[in-house]
Structures are given as structure tokens and as C-alpha cells.
Amino acid sequence: MLDQYTIYDILISEKEKKPYYFGTFEDTEDPDIEWPHRHDYFSITYFTEGYGTNVIDFKEYEIKPNRLFLMIPGQIHNWSYSSNTNGFILLLDKYYYKFENYKIPCIDIPNEYQALVKFLYCFQIEEYQKKDEITEKTILNGIKYLNSIITRIVSDNNYKATLISDDITKFMGLITENLADNISIKAYADLLQTSVDKLNDLCKSSMGITAKQLIIEQQITEAKRLLYFTTLSIKEIAFQLGFEDSSYFTRLFKSRTHSTPNTFREKVPEKQKKVL
């Protein structure tokens, strides 16, 4: 299985552990971690210079100036970039503050917002380094403001982004935690302190699919991650996703992706590499 890192695993040289980190991309330490890996935190990275490739889950995205990446807990990533790559990083513990969860990996910051976004990052870096009695309050307010600016950009520029509600986020988190256990919709509803009917209504109104369909969607997404980033056999992947019958898993995967697991794996491009 792929390694999953917390914000505290990444910031190994920080003397005082905080549930957030602001820094420049070029000056942030390069920890000794396995690539690719999962994040257990939000990573909001704004590139101002340089070029490269960021692989998030099983898709490649171009790194370029004024592109901001929104990586959420549980995703897998791996990246490579040119030596002149610069920018800003915000790492945020998922239990400290929930950054807006969009089904969108990156946005391009319009000209009219570039100076503001840079200023927000620079101001927060200065505040982060002060570490006095008002730092945390200022940092939290700055995170909220950056969140609102990104939300405005997404809204104003007609990004095809779905804002996922807190309840759906909790449900998806539970699915991820219990993929190997193959638990029932009723069990998920009980964990969320709701009924099966209400859970289905929530999924339909927020995602346009039933709770069962959302579970299958999460299983297929995780299967793609494991096919892309690991050398596990199809049987091993099926077992880790709660399928006792690997043949059924293969049929389900093909019906959802129009490709068998082996064919999907064969089409994966060479993995990219490196840093935070």
C-alpha cells in the first residue's frame, strides 16, 4: 500500500508543531518520503514560475505560472518540475479547518486576482514566522479569506466544479476508511446518525447519484489509484476494496470505465516524480 503522510510527517524540522504551514515552494524543505504518496491534509499550492507535471490520483495536470492546485486529504500525488519553479504553499490539517472541497484539482488565477493571492500568501508567511499570541487568529482569518477568494474565482469563471457538502464529505471519508469491509448502506447511515432514505436523498441532491452508486464510484476511484501507483495484483486490489470475487470486481470495473483493470494499467503513462 502507498504511504500516507500527515502534515507533521512533512514538516519534520519545524520545532513547534502547528496544524498549518505557510511557506514558499522553493524554500520549503524536501522531506525524505516515499513517492508517490497520500496526503492526510489539504495542500493549496500556488505556482508563480516554472513548469512541470502534477499527477493527482491517476490524472496528469500541467504546472505553470499562476496555477493553483487544490489537493484534498486521501488523494495521491506525484510531481516533477523545472528547476526555476517558484510559488507558495499552504498545508492545512483536515481537523483544524475544512477548506472548501471542490471536485476540481486546479484553477488558473485571473490577472485581477494574482496580486491579491500573492499578497495573502506573503502576509501569512510573515505572520507564521512571528509565532506570537495573535498569530493563530490572524492565520485562521487569512485561511478563511483565501478560501473565499478561491470560491469567488471558481464561481466567476464558470469552472465546472461541484462544492461537496460537509455531510457528503463525512460519508466519503467513511467509505474510504471502510472500503475493505464492504459494510452496508444501513451501517453507513447509522454511523452518520441518519436513515437510509435520508442518506440516499442527500446523495441524490448533492451528487446526483444514490448512496450505493457513490460507494461504487469511490471503489472505482481507489481501484484506479492502486492500479496506477502500485504493483498489486488484480486479486489483491479486489480484496482491499472489499470484493471476495475478483472476477466480479473486473466486470464492475469494466462496466464503469469501459476498460479492464489490466488494460487500464497498461495505458498508464510513466509516473512523474517529486517534491512535497
Short mmCIF file of the C-alpha atoms (twelve columns), coordinates in Angstrom:
data_MODEL
# 
_entry.id   MODEL 
# 
loop_
_atom_site.group_PDB 
_atom_site.id 
_atom_site.type_symbol 
_atom_site.label_atom_id 
_atom_site.label_alt_id 
_atom_site.label_comp_id 
_atom_site.label_asym_id 
_atom_site.label_seq_id 
_atom_site.Cartn_x 
_atom_site.Cartn_y 
_atom_site.Cartn_z 
_atom_site.pdbx_PDB_model_num 
ATOM 1   C CA . MET A 1   0.000   0.000   0.000   1 
ATOM 2   C CA . LEU A 2   1.028   3.585   -0.541  1 
ATOM 3   C CA . ASP A 3   2.304   5.593   2.396   1 
ATOM 4   C CA . GLN A 4   0.031   8.268   3.840   1 
ATOM 5   C CA . TYR A 5   1.602   11.299  5.480   1 
ATOM 6   C CA . THR A 6   0.269   13.843  7.934   1 
ATOM 7   C CA . ILE A 7   1.327   17.464  7.973   1 
ATOM 8   C CA . TYR A 8   3.598   16.629  10.921  1 
ATOM 9   C CA . ASP A 9   5.407   13.959  8.894   1 
ATOM 10  C CA . ILE A 10  6.153   16.514  6.190   1 
ATOM 11  C CA . LEU A 11  7.316   19.398  8.394   1 
ATOM 12  C CA . ILE A 12  9.915   17.403  10.284  1 
ATOM 13  C CA . SER A 13  12.217  20.358  11.029  1 
ATOM 14  C CA . GLU A 14  9.504   22.602  12.497  1 
ATOM 15  C CA . LYS A 15  10.260  22.989  16.202  1 
ATOM 16  C CA . GLU A 16  6.685   23.840  17.166  1 
ATOM 17  C CA . LYS A 17  4.090   21.578  15.591  1 
ATOM 18  C CA . LYS A 18  1.187   23.503  14.090  1 
ATOM 19  C CA . PRO A 19  -1.887  22.265  12.191  1 
ATOM 20  C CA . TYR A 20  -1.000  24.606  9.319   1 
ATOM 21  C CA . TYR A 21  2.035   25.748  7.373   1 
ATOM 22  C CA . PHE A 22  2.669   28.705  5.073   1 
ATOM 23  C CA . GLY A 23  5.882   28.934  3.051   1 
ATOM 24  C CA . THR A 24  7.369   29.492  -0.361  1 
ATOM 25  C CA . PHE A 25  7.575   26.494  -2.653  1 
ATOM 26  C CA . GLU A 26  11.280  26.936  -3.299  1 
ATOM 27  C CA . ASP A 27  12.301  27.325  0.365   1 
ATOM 28  C CA . THR A 28  10.162  24.582  1.887   1 
ATOM 29  C CA . GLU A 29  12.132  21.521  2.958   1 
ATOM 30  C CA . ASP A 30  12.179  18.412  0.826   1 
ATOM 31  C CA . PRO A 31  11.419  15.629  3.342   1 
ATOM 32  C CA . ASP A 32  12.605  12.054  2.959   1 
ATOM 33  C CA . ILE A 33  9.306   10.449  1.975   1 
ATOM 34  C CA . GLU A 34  8.136   7.842   -0.489  1 
ATOM 35  C CA . TRP A 35  6.825   8.936   -3.885  1 
ATOM 36  C CA . PRO A 36  4.027   8.756   -4.809  1 
ATOM 37  C CA . HIS A 37  2.087   9.064   -1.542  1 
ATOM 38  C CA . ARG A 38  -1.196  10.085  0.030   1 
ATOM 39  C CA . HIS A 39  -1.801  13.326  1.887   1 
ATOM 40  C CA . ASP A 40  -3.827  13.331  5.084   1 
ATOM 41  C CA . TYR A 41  -4.205  17.103  4.864   1 
ATOM 42  C CA . PHE A 42  -5.199  19.881  2.475   1 
ATOM 43  C CA . SER A 43  -2.453  21.225  0.200   1 
ATOM 44  C CA . ILE A 44  -3.103  24.523  -1.585  1 
ATOM 45  C CA . THR A 45  -0.108  25.271  -3.793  1 
ATOM 46  C CA . TYR A 46  0.126   28.402  -5.955  1 
ATOM 47  C CA . PHE A 47  2.809   28.378  -8.663  1 
ATOM 48  C CA . THR A 48  4.168   31.718  -9.867  1 
ATOM 49  C CA . GLU A 49  7.075   30.495  -12.007 1 
ATOM 50  C CA . GLY A 50  8.250   27.295  -13.628 1 
ATOM 51  C CA . TYR A 51  6.741   24.356  -15.453 1 
ATOM 52  C CA . GLY A 52  6.152   20.684  -14.853 1 
ATOM 53  C CA . THR A 53  3.560   17.993  -14.246 1 
ATOM 54  C CA . ASN A 54  1.453   17.250  -11.187 1 
ATOM 55  C CA . VAL A 55  -0.110  13.780  -11.082 1 
ATOM 56  C CA . ILE A 56  -3.143  13.802  -8.780  1 
ATOM 57  C CA . ASP A 57  -4.651  10.374  -8.339  1 
ATOM 58  C CA . PHE A 58  -4.336  8.953   -11.868 1 
ATOM 59  C CA . LYS A 59  -4.518  12.171  -13.935 1 
ATOM 60  C CA . GLU A 60  -1.742  14.499  -15.051 1 
ATOM 61  C CA . TYR A 61  -2.055  18.297  -14.825 1 
ATOM 62  C CA . GLU A 62  0.337   20.911  -16.130 1 
ATOM 63  C CA . ILE A 63  2.258   23.022  -13.634 1 
ATOM 64  C CA . LYS A 64  2.522   26.567  -14.964 1 
ATOM 65  C CA . PRO A 65  2.630   30.169  -13.672 1 
ATOM 66  C CA . ASN A 66  -0.488  31.406  -11.846 1 
ATOM 67  C CA . ARG A 67  -1.991  27.936  -11.485 1 
ATOM 68  C CA . LEU A 68  -3.233  26.950  -8.044  1 
ATOM 69  C CA . PHE A 69  -3.625  23.292  -7.050  1 
ATOM 70  C CA . LEU A 70  -6.257  22.178  -4.549  1 
ATOM 71  C CA . MET A 71  -5.327  18.755  -3.204  1 
ATOM 72  C CA . ILE A 72  -7.593  17.215  -0.595  1 
ATOM 73  C CA . PRO A 73  -6.992  14.539  2.092   1 
ATOM 74  C CA . GLY A 74  -6.832  10.998  0.725   1 
ATOM 75  C CA . GLN A 75  -5.619  11.900  -2.754  1 
ATOM 76  C CA . ILE A 76  -2.386  10.510  -4.147  1 
ATOM 77  C CA . HIS A 77  0.094   12.709  -5.927  1 
ATOM 78  C CA . ASN A 78  3.498   12.758  -7.522  1 
ATOM 79  C CA . TRP A 79  5.093   15.640  -9.377  1 
ATOM 80  C CA . SER A 80  8.057   16.792  -11.415 1 
ATOM 81  C CA . TYR A 81  9.005   20.388  -12.182 1 
ATOM 82  C CA . SER A 82  11.652  22.648  -13.664 1 
ATOM 83  C CA . SER A 83  14.499  23.984  -11.523 1 
ATOM 84  C CA . ASN A 84  13.152  27.551  -11.725 1 
ATOM 85  C CA . THR A 85  9.791   26.619  -10.207 1 
ATOM 86  C CA . ASN A 86  8.643   29.067  -7.521  1 
ATOM 87  C CA . GLY A 87  5.426   29.724  -5.678  1 
ATOM 88  C CA . PHE A 88  3.647   29.373  -2.359  1 
ATOM 89  C CA . ILE A 89  2.425   26.501  -0.196  1 
ATOM 90  C CA . LEU A 90  -0.351  26.195  2.354   1 
ATOM 91  C CA . LEU A 91  -0.596  22.871  4.201   1 
ATOM 92  C CA . LEU A 92  -3.640  22.514  6.412   1 
ATOM 93  C CA . ASP A 93  -4.585  19.753  8.840   1 
ATOM 94  C CA . LYS A 94  -8.039  18.431  7.951   1 
ATOM 95  C CA . TYR A 95  -9.165  18.621  11.575  1 
ATOM 96  C CA . TYR A 96  -8.118  22.253  12.002  1 
ATOM 97  C CA . TYR A 97  -10.075 23.817  9.164   1 
ATOM 98  C CA . LYS A 98  -12.050 22.340  6.302   1 
ATOM 99  C CA . PHE A 99  -11.003 24.050  3.104   1 
ATOM 100 C CA . GLU A 100 -13.774 24.039  0.518   1 
ATOM 101 C CA . ASN A 101 -13.937 20.605  -1.076  1 
ATOM 102 C CA . TYR A 102 -14.384 21.065  -4.812  1 
ATOM 103 C CA . LYS A 103 -14.285 18.274  -7.345  1 
ATOM 104 C CA . ILE A 104 -11.656 20.268  -9.195  1 
ATOM 105 C CA . PRO A 105 -7.857  19.791  -8.939  1 
ATOM 106 C CA . CYS A 106 -6.595  23.188  -10.059 1 
ATOM 107 C CA . ILE A 107 -7.634  26.655  -11.129 1 
ATOM 108 C CA . ASP A 108 -5.865  29.387  -13.046 1 
ATOM 109 C CA . ILE A 109 -5.776  32.643  -11.092 1 
ATOM 110 C CA . PRO A 110 -7.095  35.530  -13.282 1 
ATOM 111 C CA . ASN A 111 -4.950  38.643  -13.738 1 
ATOM 112 C CA . GLU A 112 -7.123  40.745  -11.445 1 
ATOM 113 C CA . TYR A 113 -6.615  38.341  -8.522  1 
ATOM 114 C CA . GLN A 114 -2.917  37.460  -8.913  1 
ATOM 115 C CA . ALA A 115 -1.532  40.341  -6.828  1 
ATOM 116 C CA . LEU A 116 -4.093  39.694  -4.075  1 
ATOM 117 C CA . VAL A 117 -3.369  35.966  -3.861  1 
ATOM 118 C CA . LYS A 118 0.388   36.613  -3.746  1 
ATOM 119 C CA . PHE A 119 -0.113  39.240  -1.047  1 
ATOM 120 C CA . LEU A 120 -2.227  36.853  1.057   1 
ATOM 121 C CA . TYR A 121 0.426   34.151  0.921   1 
ATOM 122 C CA . CYS A 122 3.271   36.602  1.675   1 
ATOM 123 C CA . PHE A 123 1.365   38.162  4.568   1 
ATOM 124 C CA . GLN A 124 0.566   34.739  6.025   1 
ATOM 125 C CA . ILE A 125 4.199   33.626  5.714   1 
ATOM 126 C CA . GLU A 126 5.290   36.687  7.697   1 
ATOM 127 C CA . GLU A 127 2.605   36.041  10.290  1 
ATOM 128 C CA . TYR A 128 3.504   32.349  10.509  1 
ATOM 129 C CA . GLN A 129 7.097   33.278  11.329  1 
ATOM 130 C CA . LYS A 130 6.103   35.663  14.146  1 
ATOM 131 C CA . LYS A 131 4.545   32.936  16.306  1 
ATOM 132 C CA . ASP A 132 3.177   35.385  18.910  1 
ATOM 133 C CA . GLU A 133 -0.132  35.456  20.795  1 
ATOM 134 C CA . ILE A 134 -2.195  36.729  17.849  1 
ATOM 135 C CA . THR A 135 -0.590  34.637  15.116  1 
ATOM 136 C CA . GLU A 136 -3.100  31.774  15.160  1 
ATOM 137 C CA . LYS A 137 -6.150  34.053  14.995  1 
ATOM 138 C CA . THR A 138 -4.611  36.009  12.114  1 
ATOM 139 C CA . ILE A 139 -3.619  32.820  10.299  1 
ATOM 140 C CA . LEU A 140 -7.134  31.365  10.603  1 
ATOM 141 C CA . ASN A 141 -8.718  34.571  9.305   1 
ATOM 142 C CA . GLY A 142 -6.261  34.589  6.405   1 
ATOM 143 C CA . ILE A 143 -7.084  30.972  5.537   1 
ATOM 144 C CA . LYS A 144 -10.788 31.785  5.522   1 
ATOM 145 C CA . TYR A 145 -10.179 34.799  3.292   1 
ATOM 146 C CA . LEU A 146 -8.076  32.793  0.828   1 
ATOM 147 C CA . ASN A 147 -10.819 30.173  0.813   1 
ATOM 148 C CA . SER A 148 -13.418 32.813  -0.056  1 
ATOM 149 C CA . ILE A 149 -11.243 34.280  -2.836  1 
ATOM 150 C CA . ILE A 150 -10.829 30.846  -4.424  1 
ATOM 151 C CA . THR A 151 -14.575 30.263  -4.129  1 
ATOM 152 C CA . ARG A 152 -15.177 33.599  -5.872  1 
ATOM 153 C CA . ILE A 153 -12.769 32.746  -8.695  1 
ATOM 154 C CA . VAL A 154 -14.407 29.345  -9.209  1 
ATOM 155 C CA . SER A 155 -17.851 30.963  -9.290  1 
ATOM 156 C CA . ASP A 156 -16.958 33.924  -11.520 1 
ATOM 157 C CA . ASN A 157 -15.059 31.897  -14.099 1 
ATOM 158 C CA . ASN A 158 -17.650 29.166  -14.650 1 
ATOM 159 C CA . TYR A 159 -15.484 26.280  -13.514 1 
ATOM 160 C CA . LYS A 160 -17.423 23.053  -13.697 1 
ATOM 161 C CA . ALA A 161 -16.921 22.449  -10.002 1 
ATOM 162 C CA . THR A 162 -19.228 20.792  -7.521  1 
ATOM 163 C CA . LEU A 163 -18.936 22.040  -3.948  1 
ATOM 164 C CA . ILE A 164 -19.251 18.961  -1.761  1 
ATOM 165 C CA . SER A 165 -21.228 19.407  1.454   1 
ATOM 166 C CA . ASP A 166 -19.817 18.546  4.889   1 
ATOM 167 C CA . ASP A 167 -22.210 15.592  5.216   1 
ATOM 168 C CA . ILE A 168 -21.171 14.142  1.864   1 
ATOM 169 C CA . THR A 169 -17.513 14.706  2.771   1 
ATOM 170 C CA . LYS A 170 -18.053 12.740  6.008   1 
ATOM 171 C CA . PHE A 171 -19.781 9.951   4.099   1 
ATOM 172 C CA . MET A 172 -16.984 9.774   1.523   1 
ATOM 173 C CA . GLY A 173 -14.436 9.693   4.357   1 
ATOM 174 C CA . LEU A 174 -16.240 6.775   5.974   1 
ATOM 175 C CA . ILE A 175 -16.356 4.946   2.644   1 
ATOM 176 C CA . THR A 176 -12.597 5.363   2.230   1 
ATOM 177 C CA . GLU A 177 -11.948 4.133   5.776   1 
ATOM 178 C CA . ASN A 178 -14.144 1.052   5.297   1 
ATOM 179 C CA . LEU A 179 -13.534 0.038   1.676   1 
ATOM 180 C CA . ALA A 180 -12.110 -3.346  2.646   1 
ATOM 181 C CA . ASP A 181 -15.011 -4.140  4.982   1 
ATOM 182 C CA . ASN A 182 -17.834 -3.905  2.444   1 
ATOM 183 C CA . ILE A 183 -20.314 -2.588  5.022   1 
ATOM 184 C CA . SER A 184 -23.984 -1.949  4.269   1 
ATOM 185 C CA . ILE A 185 -25.739 1.326   3.467   1 
ATOM 186 C CA . LYS A 186 -27.629 0.875   6.760   1 
ATOM 187 C CA . ALA A 187 -24.330 0.693   8.658   1 
ATOM 188 C CA . TYR A 188 -23.121 3.907   6.998   1 
ATOM 189 C CA . ALA A 189 -26.420 5.619   7.803   1 
ATOM 190 C CA . ASP A 190 -26.080 4.565   11.451  1 
ATOM 191 C CA . LEU A 191 -22.534 5.958   11.598  1 
ATOM 192 C CA . LEU A 192 -23.835 9.246   10.205  1 
ATOM 193 C CA . GLN A 193 -26.791 9.190   12.618  1 
ATOM 194 C CA . THR A 194 -29.360 9.295   9.841   1 
ATOM 195 C CA . SER A 195 -31.660 6.933   7.949   1 
ATOM 196 C CA . VAL A 196 -31.008 5.085   4.700   1 
ATOM 197 C CA . ASP A 197 -33.700 7.132   2.946   1 
ATOM 198 C CA . LYS A 198 -32.234 10.441  4.139   1 
ATOM 199 C CA . LEU A 199 -28.733 9.349   3.168   1 
ATOM 200 C CA . ASN A 200 -29.931 8.465   -0.325  1 
ATOM 201 C CA . ASP A 201 -31.783 11.775  -0.603  1 
ATOM 202 C CA . LEU A 202 -28.627 13.632  0.454   1 
ATOM 203 C CA . CYS A 203 -26.518 11.835  -2.142  1 
ATOM 204 C CA . LYS A 204 -29.068 12.428  -4.891  1 
ATOM 205 C CA . SER A 205 -29.433 16.128  -4.123  1 
ATOM 206 C CA . SER A 206 -25.692 16.755  -3.755  1 
ATOM 207 C CA . MET A 207 -24.116 14.317  -6.217  1 
ATOM 208 C CA . GLY A 208 -26.977 13.160  -8.443  1 
ATOM 209 C CA . ILE A 209 -26.469 9.511   -7.515  1 
ATOM 210 C CA . THR A 210 -27.590 7.101   -4.778  1 
ATOM 211 C CA . ALA A 211 -25.504 6.183   -1.737  1 
ATOM 212 C CA . LYS A 212 -24.723 2.777   -3.266  1 
ATOM 213 C CA . GLN A 213 -23.594 4.406   -6.504  1 
ATOM 214 C CA . LEU A 214 -21.342 6.762   -4.552  1 
ATOM 215 C CA . ILE A 215 -19.738 3.801   -2.778  1 
ATOM 216 C CA . ILE A 216 -19.095 2.127   -6.144  1 
ATOM 217 C CA . GLU A 217 -17.668 5.392   -7.507  1 
ATOM 218 C CA . GLN A 218 -15.269 5.559   -4.555  1 
ATOM 219 C CA . GLN A 219 -14.287 1.911   -5.072  1 
ATOM 220 C CA . ILE A 220 -13.534 2.520   -8.757  1 
ATOM 221 C CA . THR A 221 -11.528 5.664   -7.941  1 
ATOM 222 C CA . GLU A 222 -9.474  3.780   -5.368  1 
ATOM 223 C CA . ALA A 223 -9.008  0.894   -7.809  1 
ATOM 224 C CA . LYS A 224 -7.590  3.320   -10.384 1 
ATOM 225 C CA . ARG A 225 -5.235  4.744   -7.766  1 
ATOM 226 C CA . LEU A 226 -3.939  1.292   -6.855  1 
ATOM 227 C CA . LEU A 227 -3.616  0.256   -10.498 1 
ATOM 228 C CA . TYR A 228 -1.763  3.465   -11.327 1 
ATOM 229 C CA . PHE A 229 0.530   3.754   -8.350  1 
ATOM 230 C CA . THR A 230 1.163   0.179   -7.135  1 
ATOM 231 C CA . THR A 231 2.127   -3.226  -8.459  1 
ATOM 232 C CA . LEU A 232 -0.588  -5.050  -6.517  1 
ATOM 233 C CA . SER A 233 -2.277  -7.854  -8.444  1 
ATOM 234 C CA . ILE A 234 -5.897  -7.538  -9.551  1 
ATOM 235 C CA . LYS A 235 -6.877  -10.088 -6.889  1 
ATOM 236 C CA . GLU A 236 -5.083  -8.116  -4.182  1 
ATOM 237 C CA . ILE A 237 -6.739  -4.869  -5.268  1 
ATOM 238 C CA . ALA A 238 -10.157 -6.517  -5.351  1 
ATOM 239 C CA . PHE A 239 -9.628  -7.869  -1.828  1 
ATOM 240 C CA . GLN A 240 -8.520  -4.477  -0.484  1 
ATOM 241 C CA . LEU A 241 -11.696 -2.953  -1.916  1 
ATOM 242 C CA . GLY A 242 -13.970 -5.478  -0.247  1 
ATOM 243 C CA . PHE A 243 -14.589 -7.815  -3.187  1 
ATOM 244 C CA . GLU A 244 -14.379 -11.523 -2.444  1 
ATOM 245 C CA . ASP A 245 -14.716 -12.343 -6.152  1 
ATOM 246 C CA . SER A 246 -12.034 -10.689 -8.301  1 
ATOM 247 C CA . SER A 247 -13.951 -11.656 -11.452 1 
ATOM 248 C CA . TYR A 248 -16.932 -9.616  -10.262 1 
ATOM 249 C CA . PHE A 249 -14.598 -6.718  -9.490  1 
ATOM 250 C CA . THR A 250 -13.178 -6.898  -13.026 1 
ATOM 251 C CA . ARG A 251 -16.671 -6.908  -14.557 1 
ATOM 252 C CA . LEU A 252 -17.745 -3.956  -12.413 1 
ATOM 253 C CA . PHE A 253 -14.582 -2.007  -13.251 1 
ATOM 254 C CA . LYS A 254 -15.097 -2.605  -16.970 1 
ATOM 255 C CA . SER A 255 -18.768 -1.607  -16.831 1 
ATOM 256 C CA . ARG A 256 -17.812 1.708   -15.195 1 
ATOM 257 C CA . THR A 257 -14.643 2.552   -17.120 1 
ATOM 258 C CA . HIS A 258 -15.069 0.634   -20.410 1 
ATOM 259 C CA . SER A 259 -11.668 -0.893  -19.710 1 
ATOM 260 C CA . THR A 260 -10.472 -3.938  -17.821 1 
ATOM 261 C CA . PRO A 261 -8.138  -3.338  -14.853 1 
ATOM 262 C CA . ASN A 262 -5.206  -4.803  -16.803 1 
ATOM 263 C CA . THR A 263 -5.903  -2.634  -19.846 1 
ATOM 264 C CA . PHE A 264 -6.178  0.466   -17.642 1 
ATOM 265 C CA . ARG A 265 -2.828  -0.339  -16.026 1 
ATOM 266 C CA . GLU A 266 -1.138  -0.889  -19.402 1 
ATOM 267 C CA . LYS A 267 -2.228  2.556   -20.594 1 
ATOM 268 C CA . VAL A 268 -0.830  4.393   -17.570 1 
ATOM 269 C CA . PRO A 269 1.961   6.801   -18.608 1 
ATOM 270 C CA . GLU A 270 5.347   6.715   -16.899 1 
ATOM 271 C CA . LYS A 271 5.000   8.019   -13.345 1 
ATOM 272 C CA . GLN A 272 6.195   11.518  -12.595 1 
ATOM 273 C CA . LYS A 273 8.221   12.500  -9.571  1 
ATOM 274 C CA . LYS A 274 8.981   14.772  -6.916  1 
ATOM 275 C CA . VAL A 275 8.828   17.006  -4.064  1 
ATOM 276 C CA . LEU A 276 6.290   17.844  -1.236  1 
# 
